[in-house]
Amino acid sequence: MRLRKLPPAMLKITSVQKGPDDLLLIVEGRVLGPWVEELEVAVTQALASATGRVVIDIAAVSYVDADGLMLLQRLRAEGVALQAASPFVHQLLNLSM
């Protein structure tokens, strides 16, 4: 079996428990290429384990490609809260709606 070699990490996802039920995912870096799937997996796991809300802090996201934008839009439509978007990401999310 051949393992897929990923480029050096461009995305950091930190999970922080907020109160007894809510979970905050702090996303830092660039949401593009293989890291879009990485973020999707992290959010799916968070949704499965959290008994309350899942909130994604994207203040430190510096770039989002088209696939990353589609993921963020879908998550927001599914009720996942996005908070603290940088002006760049905020503009992308608002222009694409």
N, C-alpha and C positions, 0 to 999 in steps of 0.2 A: 504494500500500500504506500502510495506517495503522499506526503503531507504537503499541503499548499503553503508556500512561503509568502508571508505577508510583508509588506514594506515596513520600515520602522514605524513605531507607534505614532500616530498623528491625532489620536483621540484618547482622552482619559475620562473615565466615567467613575464617579465616586457615589456610593449609596450611603445616605444618612437617614437614620430612623428619626422621624419627627413625631414626638408623642407616642402613644401606644399603638396607633393605627396607621398613620401617614408615613409615606416614604418619599424622600427627596433624592433625585438623581442629579448630581452636578456634572455637567458635560463641559469639557474643555478641549479646544483644538479645532480640528477641521472635520466636518461631517461629509465625507465623500468616499467614493470607491468602496472598498471592502469594509470601511468603518461604518457605513450606513447599516449594513447587516449586523455589525457588532452592537450598534446602538439599539437596533430593533430587538435583538436577543436580550439585551439588558433590560429593556422596557417590558418585554413579554414576561421575563422572570420576575420583575418587580410587581407587575400586575397580578401574577399568580400568587405571590407571597404576601402582598399587602392586604390588610383587612379594611383599610381606609383609602384615602386618595393617594395617587402617585403624581408628583409634581416634578417637572424637569426644568432645572435652572440652566439656561443657555447663555448666560451673560458672558462667559468666556469662550463662546464659539466664534471663531474668526472667519470661517468660510463654510458655505453649504453649497453642494452641487445640486443638480436637478433631482437626482434620486433622494438625496437627503431632504430636500425641500418637500418632495412628495410624502416622505415618511413623516416629517413634522406636521404637515397639513392633515394627514390621516390620523395621527395620534391626537391632534387637537380636536378633530371631528368626532373621535371616539371618546372624548371627555377627559383626556390627559391634559393637565394644566401645564402650559409653557410659561415660564416667568423669566423676567430680567433679560430679555433679548437685547443684544447689542443693536445700535441703530441700523447697521447693515442687515442683520438677520430680521429685525422687525420690519424693515422696508420690504424685504423679499416676501415675508409671510403676508403682508398686507396687500402688496401688488398682485400677488398670485391668486388671491381669493376671488 
